[in-house]
Amino acid sequence: AWSLWCEEKGTEFIDPVLKDTTTSTADQMLRCLQIGLLCIEEDAATRPTMSTVLIMLGNNSLDLPVPTQPAFIMENATDSSRQRSYVFRPVAYEIAT
């Protein structure tokens, strides 16, 4: 989802059956994808709270921030003869107790 978003191809992430609906529905799906990417940003401090997510979902006229890189992304390490392996970027978390 992140790679497609960065390439401005977010619609390719949408199920083809759903993609053939109205433009309004496709726009709503892209908005949901954008909100989802905001929720998994690497910097937890920039992620929206659940109350903010509800506001984002309920108000289509609200401008959304541009998502930043997610905490975990799959990067294609090799791609030869139908074999693929993926690498997860490590992320460190601190938990305050």
C-alpha positions in Angstrom: 0.0 0.0 0.0 2.8 2.4 0.9 4.7 1.9 -2.3 1.6 2.4 -4.4 0.7 5.5 -2.4 4.2 7.0 -3.0 3.9 6.3 -6.7 0.4 7.9 -6.8 -1.1 4.6 -7.7 -3.3 4.1 -4.7 -6.2 3.0 -6.8 -4.2 -0.1 -7.7 -4.5 -1.2 -4.1 -8.3 -1.2 -4.3 -10.0 -4.5 -5.2 -10.9 -4.4 -8.9 -14.5 -5.3 -8.2 -14.9 -2.2 -6.0 -12.8 0.0 -8.2 -15.4 -0.1 -11.0 -17.9 1.8 -8.8 -18.5 5.6 -8.9 -15.7 8.1 -8.6 -17.1 9.2 -5.3 -16.7 5.7 -3.9 -13.2 5.4 -5.3 -12.3 8.7 -3.7 -13.6 7.4 -0.3 -11.5 4.3 -0.6 -8.4 6.3 -1.3 -9.2 8.5 1.7 -9.5 5.4 3.9 -6.2 4.2 2.5 -4.6 7.5 3.4 -6.1 7.4 6.9 -4.8 3.9 7.3 -1.3 5.0 6.3 -1.5 7.8 8.8 -2.3 5.3 11.5 0.9 3.3 10.9 3.4 6.1 10.6 6.9 5.3 11.9 6.8 8.2 14.4 4.0 7.3 16.8 3.7 10.9 17.9 2.5 11.9 14.5 -0.2 9.2 14.2 -3.8 10.4 14.6 -5.7 9.4 17.8 -8.8 7.3 17.4 -11.0 10.3 18.0 -9.1 12.1 15.2 -9.6 9.1 12.9 -13.3 9.2 13.5 -13.4 12.9 12.6 -11.4 12.2 9.5 -13.8 9.4 8.5 -16.8 11.5 9.1 -15.8 14.7 7.5 -14.9 14.4 3.8 -14.2 18.1 3.5 -11.4 17.9 6.0 -7.9 18.1 4.4 -5.8 15.1 5.6 -2.0 15.3 6.2 0.3 13.5 3.8 1.3 10.2 5.4 5.0 9.6 6.2 6.8 6.3 6.0 5.2 3.4 7.9 6.8 1.7 10.9 7.2 -1.5 8.9 7.5 -1.8 5.2 8.4 -4.8 3.0 11.2 -4.1 0.7 11.8 -6.5 -2.2 15.3 -7.8 -1.7 15.6 -10.1 -4.6 13.4 -10.9 -7.6 14.7 -13.7 -9.8 12.9 -16.6 -11.5 9.7 -16.2 -9.5 11.4 -16.3 -6.1 11.0 -13.3 -3.8 12.3 -12.5 -0.4 11.4 -9.6 1.7 13.2 -7.6 4.4 11.4 -5.8 7.2 13.0 -2.6 8.4 13.7 -2.9 12.1 11.9 -0.4 14.4 12.7 0.2 18.1 10.0 1.1 20.5 10.2 2.5 24.0 7.4 1.8 26.5 7.1 4.2 29.4 5.9 2.5 32.6 
